[in-house]
């Protein structure tokens, strides 16, 4: 979503996160792993705010597209069914914003029985402190924290 990528984020800019996420998606597609892309829609709004769609060129044929109406990507989106049909047992999370959509999705993924991995440098927060706290203190309780280069 261009409007989220453009926000003042830390410790990584939205553009840095986007570049790492694009690369992760390429690596996953090349290895036959599913790529899930999530965007948010405000419920009860006829027209979404400008910049609410996906960044140009991000979605590729075969990707799983999820439209969420809550903070996390699992609630009432069909994501769990999509993953189970494909035999997915673990999820690798990246994106914006660390303490909102990423953390909420991580908790739900864990509740649904998935193993969870986090790509710390392919996400960012509203402040570096909140991002760092979540990556260092919260995420390790749910799974392994890695960096984008670890997937090359």
Secondary structure, DSSP 4 states (H G I P E B T S, - for coil): -HHHHTS--BSS-HHHHHHHHHHHHHHHHHTT---EEEEE--TT-SSPPTT-SPPTT---TT-EEEEESSSSSSTTTSHHHHHHHTT--EEEEEEE-IIIIIHHHHHHHHHTT-EEEEEEEEEEBSSHHHHHHIIIIIGGGTEEEE-GGGG-
